[in-house]
């Protein structure tokens, strides 16, 4: 298995633009997580899905952020409009069934908002 | 919700010495405690985990201990090597809540 796949790996955009990050979880995994990592705030859980259903989105910073999981093999995290403070590394992770199963992280997307 | 505190934030040890990283958690219902290692520019990767039905788990040079009464768990690395240099994250979760809460990370530097 190729592991969790994320795209793009790097994204540079200007303030106000829409940004879409993509994730393909490991085949057969039923839980998917979106994290944001910054020096100041560490590793933060933004949202997680179980069987394609959002279970907890309490970590989503504000209405500018939205996430979808239309099927078991694809998820998106969208920021609209983007702001410089959104600059961070965004990780997607998946696990077999539950959050308490091993989470496998993708390589991350480094987002820079100018 | 769960709150995980991790100490120290940075740790420097001489190669061959031991390193200990400590975490505390707040939710007594937590029953799963993974540790992740993140090398510079890489993704976090699970190195060891422990569940609440055991007090200690070992995997070669790495061990984790858990004290449920004190709500405290620790990572022990013996005979440290330069390749152990990384940021280590502890985390806590429970099967009911289905959410893993991470600590703030410890940057370990092993000096050759």
Interface residues (C-beta under 8 A of the other chain):
Chain A: X31 X33 X42 X43 X45 X48 X50 X55 X56 X91 X98 X99 X100 X102 X103 X104 X105 X106 X107 X108
Chain B: X31 X32 X34 X42 X43 X44 X45 X46 X49 X89 X93 X94 X95 X97 X98 X99 X100 X101 X102 X103 X104 X105
